Amino acid sequence: MDFSSLKRNSGSNLDKLAKAVESMASNNQNDDSNEYWKCELDKSGNGYAIIRLLPTPPQDVDSDGLPWVKYYDHGFQGPGGWYIEKSLTSIGQEDPLSKYNSELWETGIESNKEQARKQKRRLHYVSNIYVVKDSKHPENEGKVFKFTYGKKIFEKITQAMNPQFEDDKPIDPFDLWTGANFKLKIRKVDGYQNYDLAEFDSASPLFDDDSKLESVWKQEFSLLEILNPKNFKSYADLDARLKRVLGQSNQAKYKTAEDYTAKSLDEVEDETFIKKTVSESKESSFSIPSGAIDEEEDDMSYFSNLLGDD
């Protein structure tokens, strides 16, 4: 198109552009990231909000679902980039990095064991929540979201259900009538997010109106869908990605911890999983795929989501 044509068509693209914007808005509404809520931190690394944990969503009730699901992922940097992937062990399948960590541990070499420690799984929980108060983003108040959290907050939940002292009454934090609001208080301590001051309020209904409670319940998202195998990459794809990140050839098997610097992530599992899978890995054999997958965008997109994760 030349300039004269551009001038001739001036004003004729408005409808086309408006439809494009409408389409983008519609696509954004279906964006999975919009279903998740995070507490925004201030410049000091502190955050505060009040949320209510919600019961098992109606979509999951018939499948005996719980008001939470858990999954594992890995996050570390190798010479070939970052490995930021969900672990297939989340859905009871063999995972290439868990197998590799077991092999490293089995060597008995301390540098290999240290590498395995830095590559081990990170545990996440996901529940539905109702946002009671979010001063940073008041537009979120009164809405239902999925909320990803780690074992520190999960410990708060289990302590509420099974209090340590006799004079503390146990509560079901996920109950709409007898549960309690959760005061999420986040501090930055020694460079890490700290949840020690987070606490449950006194038990009370979320609303006194059952019709409102039913409306909230029906807005919940399926949690079991998070563990749908279709939402996980295949063993072959993960194995190819892992080899690329580690800078391994088909013949290379181990690298020492000094070969790269791994980024440590909080709330990871302990060494018992690695030790446990040592024996399991001996009994399994896996095909090694050829080639590698190009996932540069996966690294960057994950980093945008990683900021602020528990």
N, C-alpha and C positions, 0 to 999 in steps of 0.2 A: 504493500500500500504506500502510495506517495503522499506528500503533504497535502496536496489539493483534495485527494480522496479523504484524508483524515478530517479536513475542514468540512467537506461535504457531508460527512457522517456525524458531524458534531451534534451531540444531544440524542443520537439514535441508540446509543448503547446503554441508556439508563435502565431500561427494563431488564436487559441481559445481566447487567451488573447487580441489580436488585435481587434477581433470582439466584445469582451465584452466592450473594451474602446470605440469603434465606437458606440455601442449601447447606452452607457452612455452619450456620447456627443449628440447623437440624442435626447435622453430623456431630457437632459438639455435644448436643444433648445426649447422644448415644455413646459418647466417649466414656470408657470405663473409669478414667481418672476422675471424672466429675462425680462418681459415686462414692469416692473416698473423702474423708475429712481428716485434716491435720490441725493441730494447735500451732498457730503461728507464734514464733518467739520474737522477743524484742531484741534490741542491739546487744543487750547483756546476756542473751541466751536464756532468758526466763520467759515462762508462758503460763497462762491461767485460763481455764474454761470450766464450765460445768456441763457434764453430759450424763445421759441415762443409758445404761446398757439394756438392750431389748431382748425379749425371749426368742426362742427358735422361730424363724420365719415360717409363715404358713406353707410356703412351697416345700419346706424340708421336713415338716411334721410327720408326714406319712412314711418318710424314710428314716425315722428315728434320729433325725439330726439334732445336734446340740446347738446352744446359742453361740457357739464359737467353732471355728475350725483352725487347724494349725498346719503350717507348711514350713519347709526349710529352703534356704538358698545359700549360695556361696558368694563371697566377694573378695577378690584379691587381684593384685597386679603382677603380671609376669613380663618377660622381655618382649612378648608379642602383643601386649595390651592388657586390658582388664577382662577378667572372667566374672561376670555378674549374671548368675543363672539360678533358676529354681531347681531344686534337687528332686530327682525322680523318687528318692526315698520317701517323699511326702505322700506318694500314692502307692507305697509298698513295692516299688520296682527297684531293680539294681541301677545304680548311678555310677558313671565313669569316674567322677572325682572321688567319691567315697571308696571305690575300688582302688584307685591310685593312692589315696591316702593310706589305705590299709597296707598296700605293698611297701610304701615308704616306711611305715611304722615297723613292719616285719623285718626290715633290714637290721634294726637295732642300732643304726648309726644315728647319733644324736642330732646331727645337722638335718638328716632326713626327717626325723621325728619332729623337729622344730618347724620344718616346712609344712608337715602335715597339720600341725597345730594352727598355723597361720591360714591354712586353706579349709579349715573345718566348717561345718554347717552353722548357719545362723537361724535361730528359731523365731517364727512369727505367729501371732494369733490374729484372727479377724473376727469381729463381732459387728452386729448392727447397733447403732446408737441413735439416740434422739438428742440433738443439741439444745440444751437449756439456755446456756449463756456463752456467747463468743464475742467478747468486746472488740476484738480486732476485726471480726467479720460478722457483724450483727445480722447480715442477710442470711446467715446459716442457721440462725436460731429458729426453732420450730420445725426443722427439717430432719429427715432420716438419712443417714449415711452409713457406709461401711467404715470401720475404724481398725487400723492395723497397729498392733502393740506387741511388746516383748514380754519376756518372762517376769520382769520386775512388776509390771502392772498386773499380770496374771497372778502373781503371788498375792497382791492386794485383794484380788477377787477370791482366791481360795481361802485367805485368812478371814474374809467376811463370812464365808460359808462355814468355815471351821475355826471359830475364834480360839485363841490360845488360853484365855482365862474364863473361869466359870461365870463371872458376872457379865460377860459380853454375850448378847443374844445373837445367835447365828441368823443371817439373812440370805435370801436368794437375790443377789444383785440384779438378776435379769428379770425379776418378776415385776409386772406392770403395777400391781397393787401393793405388794409388801416389800418391794425392792427399795433402793435408795439412789439418790443422785450421787454422782462421782465428781468430786472436786479435783480436777486434774491440775496439779501444781508442778511445774517443771523448773528446775534450777540448773545452772551450769556449774558443775563442781569438777575442778581439775581437768577442764576441757571436755567433759562428758555430760550428757543430759542425766539429771538425777531426779528420781520420782519419790524420794523418801517422804516428802510432805504431802503427797497426794492421799486423799482419804474419802471415805464414804460418809455422806450426811446421814441423818436419822432416817429410819425407814418411813416411807410415806408413798401413797399412790402418785403416779406421774400426773394423772388428772382424776378428778372426782366423777367425771362424766365417762361412762363406759363407751359411749358412741365415739368419743374422741380417742379413747384407748384403742378401740377396734380400727379406727382410721389409721393410726400410727402403725399398728401391727401389720396392716395390709400394705403399707408402704415399704416394708422391709425387703431387702435383697436376699436372694438365695445364697447361702454360704457353701452348700455342697457343690455348687457350680464352680467354685474356686478350685476344687479338687478334681474337676472333670479332666480326665487324661488328655483331652484335646487342647487344654490350656498349658500343656507341658511339651517341651521339645523332646524329640526322640533321643534314644541313647546314642544313635549314630551321629546325630547333629551335635550333641553335647560333647561327645568324644572328639570329634573333629575340631570343635572350638577349643577344647582344653589343650589339645596338641599344639594348636596355633598359638595360644597364649603362653604356653610353656616353652615355645620355640623348639619343640621336639621334632626330630625326623622320625620316620617309621621305625628306625632301629633304636633310637634313644629311649631309655626307660626311666632313668632317675636324674634329677638335678639336685644339687645341694641347696640349702637355704641361702647360701651366699650368692647364688647365681641371680637372684632377683630380690627385690624388697616387696614384701606383701603388706597390704594395708589391713590392719587389724580392725575388725568390726565388733561392736559390743553385743552382749547377750548371745553368745555362741554356746554350743553344747560342750560338754566336757570331754575328756579323752576316752571315756568308757565306750563311746560309739565306735571310735577308731579301733580300739582293742577288740571289740565285739566282732567287727566286720573282717578282721584279719582272717579268722577261721572260715567265715562265710565266703570270702573271696576265693579261697582255695578250691571250693567246690563248684565254682562257676567259671565258664569260659565265654568270652565275648569276641565277636568279629571286629577287626580294626578297619574302619572305613578309610578309603583313599580320598584325597582331596580335602578341601577345607571350605567352610562357608563364610561368606563375606557379611559381617554383622557390625560394621563400624557404627551404624546408627543405634544399635542396641546399647552400646557402651554409653553414648551420650544421652539417650532417652532415659536410661536407668539412673544416671547421675542426677538428672533433674528430679526424679522421684525419690532418690536416696536421701537427699537433703531433708532433714526433719524426721526421718524414720526413727522409730524407737530403737 
